[in-house]
Amino acid sequence: MPEFLPFVRQWFETTFSEATPPQRDGWDAIASGRDTLIVAPTGSGKTLASFLWALDYLHRLGLERRLEDRVYVVYVSPLRALNNDIEKNLRAPLAGIRAAAAAQGLELPEVRVAVRTGDTLAAQRQAMTRRPPHILITTPESLYILLTAAGFRPALSRARFVIVDEVHALLGGKRGAHLALSLERLQALVQDAGEPRPQRIGCSATVRPIDEALAFVTGATAHEPVVVDAGFSRDLDVAVVSPVDDFLTATSDTVWDATLQQVAELVQAHRTTLVFAQSRRSAERLARDLNDRITDGRVAAHHGSLSRRARLEAENRLKDGQLKALVATSSLELGIDVGAIDLVVQLQSPRNVAAALQRVGRAGHALSRVSKGRLVVTKGEELVEAAAVVRSIHERTLDRMTMPNAPLDVLAQQIVAAVAAESIDTDALWKRFIQAAPYRALTRETFREVVRSV
């Protein structure tokens, strides 16, 4: 374990019995100053693994009376709900560390945390511009906007740490490519201000190929980046369940009734269950029908079309033990804290191994507990696919993810934003953007063609 401040170490040791492997190895790597990718399952302490050294750094500045009104830590995740969760989860260590310092007769300035997303009210955005938070929690899209906002760019220009969470959810899509370019723009902003390159830290569920995930996080300018891989460190109890014996002869109504009964029995056999459905319509229907069958608890639905208030209410009801089960779409696939889950039920095949692992990993939510999941198939063709997914999980084999190869529509957006924020030579901007892993093969001529088109 690195040399944390005494009161930081004291807070941790009085709060937790011991550090998890991702935390121990992650802190050593981050404290060395190297870019770091932490690959670990849900419930393994990735948040504290990625943040604690940065919190220590901020409190060192506070002790020395050098903590200024600017952003030192930029945290990016693909989900607004997760950002709100992270803000809430950071408040406990921040308060605990200050209390531990006060017990030693040390008075520390407050380390401020704020969330900036599309949900942030105008008054809150203005307040952040006037007095920036020390830790900024945001999404890829909001970071993109802030990098172009003249009033906020100075606050970002001395960022010391950049933490990218849920890397596996970003790696294979255009949102990830978009973020990769934003990270290069942020790095250039900081270095142009005469500051050292921000240290990049990534957090991911189990992902393959791991070297591509590392390249996505670090870009091409990292010095000896390191991977902390604890991706398969939890015990898993995963199996396929078929509600009928023969899908060929069963009618759709028979299959649905049997599926409903199977899920109801699984829910009733466990204290708290998280059920994943493939669509909003399926989630709402299943929640409604389960409520008709389950007598000792309530079931609610959770999906992205619900209002933020409704989603938070459902999450809190589950966390507080007021719900027997919550039926969700991918809206709860990522690391939002919904408390202790005993069982995860996946309705229909999850399509790929990574998604299945991420969802089943919500059960147990601690390295010492078994993650229990059941894949309930509703069609005969799903049976083979689900069985293959479970076999791959047991064999610790993952689908290979592929980064998009230089999507030009994303590039065009970033070019427009970059030139709106600063005067920059075309070749200099090309050299900056090819540091991002999805754009490493982008030719100068293709870049110039995109510039001419915008």
Secondary structure, DSSP 8 states (H G I E B T S, - for coil): -----HHHHHHHHHH-SS--HHHHHHHHHHHTT--EEEE--TTS-HHHHHHHHHHHHHHHHHHTT---SS--EEEE-S-HHHHHHHHHHHHHHHHHHHHHHHHTT-------EEEESTTS-HHHHHHHHHS--SEEEE-HHHHHHHTT-TTTHHHHTT--EEEE--HHHHTTSHHHHHHHHHHHHHHHHHHHTT----EEEEEESS-SSHHHHHHHHHTT--SS-EEEE-TT-S-EEEEEE-SSS-TTTS-HHHHHHHHHHHHHHHHHTSSSEEEE-SSHHHHHHHHHHHHHH-SSS-EEEE-TTS-HHHHHHHHHHHHTT--SEEEESGGGTS-------SEEEEES--SSHHHHHHHHTTTT-STTS-EEEEEE--SHHHHHHHHHHHHHHHTT-----------HHHHHHHHHHHHHHS---HHHHHHHHTTSGGGTT--HHHHHHHHHH-
